[in-house]
Amino acid sequence: MPPTPSSPTSPPPATATCRRSRASSRQPAGGEDWIRERELTHEQAFALGFLEQNPGSIQRDIAALTRTSAASVSSLLQGLERRGLIERRTENGNERSKRVYAASAGAELIAGFDSAMEAADDTILAPLSAAERATLHALLKKVTAVLPQPSR
């Protein structure tokens, strides 16, 4: 009797979505561990890294980059602010115009993030040549460029 789609001996579906999901689920724990050790979520680590590289950004910048809603970014930043990892500063006395900066504690906490993520990428992409990695990067960039913006 052939395996049914739900039986454990059947091969996983060969769609691109399923393959991406399998690759993501097998991502090395190094990056996950690095983030978890700092008691951050992926989103918080990404936001801190972004603010370290782009001091004085506005929430809208982060929302556009992460393709999330302004409300989600506001909640994320509130959590980081409570921990003293970011600072919001008003510009020219305008309370409605706040710029966001990584606080020194946030900058110290996020130091090494890029290296940890690069190491995780290197491990998962090890089977690919440099040319294949470049192709994959270009294709992922093309796919994500046309994804719809969140509606909320």
JOSUL-V197522 format. One record per residue. N is the residue number from 1. RES is the residue in one small letter. SS is DSSP state (H for helix, E for strand, - for the rest). PHI is phi in whole degrees, 0 to 359 (NA if undefined). PSI is psi in whole degrees, 0 to 359 (999 if undefined). Layout:
N:RES:SS:PHI:PSI + N:RES:SS:PHI:PSI
This chain:
1:m:-:NA:127 + 2:p:-:290:153 + 3:p:-:296:144 + 4:t:-:274:162 + 5:p:-:304:333 + 6:s:-:262:358 + 7:s:-:285:150 + 8:p:-:292:344 + 9:t:-:269:352 + 10:s:-:282:145 + 11:p:-:290:153 + 12:p:-:293:153 + 13:p:-:302:149 + 14:a:-:261:24 + 15:t:-:285:158 + 16:a:H:299:321 + 17:t:H:297:316 + 18:c:H:294:320 + 19:r:H:294:319 + 20:r:H:298:318 + 21:s:H:297:317 + 22:r:H:297:317 + 23:a:H:296:317 + 24:s:H:295:321 + 25:s:H:290:340 + 26:r:-:259:10 + 27:q:-:303:138 + 28:p:-:304:147 + 29:a:H:289:346 + 30:g:H:307:311 + 31:g:H:293:317 + 32:e:H:299:314 + 33:d:H:297:318 + 34:w:H:301:315 + 35:i:H:291:313 + 36:r:H:299:321 + 37:e:H:300:334 + 38:r:-:264:7 + 39:e:-:54:45 + 40:l:-:243:159 + 41:t:-:267:168 + 42:h:H:303:316 + 43:e:H:297:318 + 44:q:H:294:317 + 45:a:H:297:317 + 46:f:H:297:314 + 47:a:H:298:317 + 48:l:H:298:316 + 49:g:H:298:318 + 50:f:H:298:315 + 51:l:H:291:328 + 52:e:H:296:322 + 53:q:H:274:340 + 54:n:-:227:65 + 55:p:-:299:144 + 56:g:-:82:18 + 57:s:E:290:162 + 58:i:-:255:160 + 59:q:H:306:322 + 60:r:H:300:325 + 61:d:H:299:314 + 62:i:H:292:318 + 63:a:H:298:318 + 64:a:H:293:317 + 65:l:H:294:320 + 66:t:H:269:355 + 67:r:-:57:42 + 68:t:-:240:172 + 69:s:-:281:158 + 70:a:H:298:324 + 71:a:H:295:320 + 72:s:H:295:318 + 73:v:H:294:321 + 74:s:H:299:315 + 75:s:H:296:316 + 76:l:H:300:314 + 77:l:H:292:325 + 78:q:H:299:318 + 79:g:H:297:317 + 80:l:H:293:323 + 81:e:H:292:319 + 82:r:H:300:328 + 83:r:-:274:0 + 84:g:-:75:23 + 85:l:-:266:341 + 86:i:E:226:164 + 87:e:E:228:141 + 88:r:E:249:130 + 89:r:E:234:140 + 90:t:E:279:150 + 91:e:E:253:128 + 92:n:-:53:37 + 93:g:-:72:4 + 94:n:E:271:105 + 95:e:E:298:338 + 96:r:E:277:346 + 97:s:E:249:94 + 98:k:E:249:136 + 99:r:E:257:148 + 100:v:E:246:135 + 101:y:E:229:146 + 102:a:E:287:127 + 103:a:-:287:166 + 104:s:H:301:323 + 105:a:H:295:323 + 106:g:H:291:320 + 107:a:H:295:320 + 108:e:H:294:318 + 109:l:H:295:323 + 110:i:H:272:351 + 111:a:-:305:128 + 112:g:-:97:356 + 113:f:H:302:311 + 114:d:H:301:317 + 115:s:H:296:319 + 116:a:H:295:319 + 117:m:H:289:323 + 118:e:H:297:320 + 119:a:H:296:319 + 120:a:H:296:316 + 121:d:H:299:316 + 122:d:H:301:322 + 123:t:H:292:312 + 124:i:H:289:331 + 125:l:-:264:8 + 126:a:-:307:324 + 127:p:-:289:350 + 128:l:-:263:143 + 129:s:-:285:171 + 130:a:H:300:319 + 131:a:H:294:319 + 132:e:H:293:322 + 133:r:H:297:317 + 134:a:H:297:319 + 135:t:H:296:314 + 136:l:H:301:314 + 137:h:H:301:314 + 138:a:H:297:319 + 139:l:H:292:318 + 140:l:H:295:321 + 141:k:H:298:318 + 142:k:H:295:317 + 143:v:H:293:314 + 144:t:H:289:337 + 145:a:H:295:334 + 146:v:-:256:4 + 147:l:-:293:141 + 148:p:-:292:149 + 149:q:-:287:151 + 150:p:-:296:147 + 151:s:-:268:351 + 152:r:-:245:999
